[in-house]
Each structure stands twice: as C-alpha cells, then as structure tokens.
C-alpha cells in the first residue's frame, strides 16, 4: 500500500470532543502519518471524502467476542423483534437452519422473560411449536441460562431421572419431567455445548467469520471478558483465526479460577501478553446485576433486599497478587455501590503495577458517588472504568421495578464519570444486553446523549453528555483503558489507520435519531474491509 491522502471530510479524530480535522494521511505501513486541515491541490491518488463524516475505528472495551461470534447465525429473541412467545416461535421458524434436517440446530439468543407479554419463561412446550424433529436452543440475555425443546433434551440425555448439577437446575413439569428451562451455567452447558459444538476447529472458524460482524459496526478493537486457558485455550483460538482473516486487535481477560493455589493459575508467558491478540487482564465478579437485584447495594431494593457479594477478600487478594506478578490488569465486575466500597477499601494502600494504563478496571459501573470517586483519587491506585447505559435503555422495566426512585435517579452517572475519572469507556457487554443488536455503537450513543430508554422514558437525565464526549468514549478516551499492540481509537500520527465513513454526521442529527447512524465504509490498516450496499 502506498501513502494516501484523504481530504474534504468532517473528521472526528478522537483527540477532542469536536470534528477537528478535514483530512488525514495513511502511510504505507498501515498507520496514520498526519491529520489536520488540508489546503491546495491534492496529489494524484488522493481520496475525496465528499464532505462525509469520518470516525476512528471503534473500541468495544467490554464485550464477549466469543459469544458474539457464536451467535452470528442465531435468531435475536429480544426487543424490538420479540415481545411475546408467539413472536419468538415465529422468529425461530425463520432461522436459516429451519427445515435443514434433524441434525441442524435452530438457535436463538437474548430472551428475557420480563420482556415478554406473558411474563414467564418459555418452556419446551413452547419451543416444540418451532420443531419436534430439530433441536431448538435459546440462550438467555444474561448468557447464564437457556431454554430448549424436547428434541434438544433428548440429545442431551436429560430425563426426569437426571439429577440437578451442583450449581443451577433443570426446570421441571409438575410430574418431574424436564420442561426445557436450563437454570445457570452448569445446567445450561449440558445443552449449549451440543448446540454450539465448541471444538477447537469450529471455534476458530467462528471467530474468523465474526470479523465481518465487527467491520459492519465499525470496530477495530474488541475484547473477550471471559477468556480461559482450558479446556480450550481461547488465545490460541483467536490467533489461529487471525490466519483465516480475523484482523481486529483483541484484548482477552482471563476468568479467575484460583482454588487452593494462592495464585490460582499458571503464570503467563511473555508471548501470551503481546501481539494484536493478547491476554490483557484477569476478570473477577464482585456481585450480580441490578435488574436481577443481585448487585450488592448500600440502599435496599424495592423488595427490601440488598443483593449479594460474590467476591471474598482472600480471593481478591490472591487475584491481585497474580495480576501484579504477571503484569495484567485486574478487571472487576461491580455494579453495586456496596461492592465498590469494599474494592476501594482493599486498594486504598496499594500502588499501581502498570504504567500508562489503569491497573484496576471497574466494569459496569452503575452506582457510584462523588465521595467514592474522591476516595479513589486520594489513594495511589490507578483506576479505569466501563459503563453501559444500554443496560437501562433496554432493561428499563427491570430497573424501575428493582430500584427505589431516589436510587434510580443516580444510575449510570456518565457525566460525572466523564469529568472526574480518567480512563473511561462506554460499551455494550454484548450480547449480555436485552437488545437485538447490542453492540451497535449508535444505540449506546443515543442512550448516553438523550438518557431515554427505548420506550421514551427518562434515565437519570441530568447525567446526559454531548455527542462529542460520547463518541470519544468509544474512541480516543476508550483507548486509554487498556493497551493494544498498535495505538488505536484515534486518527493521529502513529495510530493504526482504522477508520469509518459514516452514513450521517452525528453532530447534525436529532438526538433521538442517533440510533440510525450507520457505518457506510470501514477501513482497517488503511484497507477497505466493508462497504454497505
């Protein structure tokens, strides 16, 4: 590739809150060499952007890229496509695998029983209406539970005599016969592993094929927040997928599986922590979710409960030592403010161990106060955070039912976080969001700017932010939350030449129309990888 000038555009470089350039140069090595304002006659071979709006390649700072890859051919059984069980049945009957024979699985994702008009979880009796000869499986929006039809239960060998696993359960009819509801990870895996066939070669092919999904949405960097070393080494799978065309940079966060060994897992090799795809951190879970009333909170939910802690201090201490010793970020799922208090207290007297990026990442920050932010600043630790306004946007009914009004007014304080915390990113946690296209950046953009849910109600409107600040939380600001092999998220000299030509200028759109913003063309390392028809 030769050096090339792109000019006559509205270029948002990710370095400020405005479209602060109209041109940029891409060098032969696939990086940007310059961005700014161009005057004069463009050299031969230059590209006239025709006044179109350009964004840097986006950064999805908290996603489950493996699951996203795996559901590419699955049916989105969530709003706005599905609002009742009949809708779900009809959608699954339109699945590409429908009618392809008894070995072809019909799969879906994203259902949430609280979103269905019937206000109940579908069972095998409902999914048997899709097919009685083909197996049918749908994963819940939380990615922990699922539902299946009778044929899938038969293939999994789940009968009335099958005992429940240690964690979770098989839903049952009054006579004890399994009803197709799979509660929590172990029960769910009994069917899910058959549907997804997680052997190494198929996982590699699935990851490679997912590149188009990310290109179409404008992403240049993604994350896998529940990576594992075994039984299937996810780093190895991603790197094999690179040979088949997966071209994004990807940060993988290992789920902490420490047991008796104080460090829990083997130390990582230096080559496992470098490259375009790398192990970037260690993942812990401090509590549950707000919509499930399991996030650990200081002020009770509407039913008087306060959630639960899923992280004890010895486990946190062991994970901290492992992360520090292996030069990894420590990423902690923490939605409740009571859980956050415990984490801030733990790190109050500790030093950061990473340079240039946060040593500790707080995930899904939902309830946080100025007093807690002040305590974080008083300590020596370096902090970063992701927050997901799309949760409340898509799950507004659950949030309103769970939280008392005075607490609801404090959720997802993006304006406060943007002004008082350094490294910060908006993200989707896709596909663990009750929305049919959860990692569509435009949906999160609209939610952050308008602070309105999908049905129009307000979500703590005082915490809205301008469009430019929201875009930076997917680009330049997000780039500071973890390290990539080549700097990304900005159109600036030395950064990877990933950029998107957009369907419209978001600064000129009505806020409530932002979800309609689309990527018309996507470029990776200066080469076009996607063009919308």
Secondary structure, 3 states (H helix, E strand, C coil): CCCEEEECCEEECCCCCCCCECEEEECCCCEEEEEECCCCCCCCCCEECCCCEEEECEECCCCEHHHHHHCCCCEECCCCCCCCHHHHHHHHHCCCCCCCCCCCCEEEEEECHHHCCCCCCCCHHHHCCCCCCCCEEEEECCCCCEEECHHHHHHHCCCCCCCCCCCCEEEECCCCCEEEEEEHHHHHHHHHHHHHCCCHHHHHHHHHHCHHHHHHCCEEEEEEEEECCCCCCHHHHHHHHHHCCCCCEEEEEEECCCCCCCCCCCCCCHHHHCCCEEEEEEEEECCCCCCCCCCCCCCCCCCCCCCCCCCCHHHHHHHHHHHHHCCCEEEEECCCHHHHHHHHHHHCCCCCCCCCCCCEEEECCCCCCHHHHHHHHHCCCCEEEEECHHHHHHCHHHHHHHCCHHHHCCCCCHHHHHHHCCEEEECCCCCCCCCCCCCCHHHHHHHHHHCECCCCCECCHHHCCCHHHHHHCCCCCHHHCCCCCCCCCCCCCCCECCEEEECCCHHHCCHHHHHHCCEEEEEECCEEEEECC
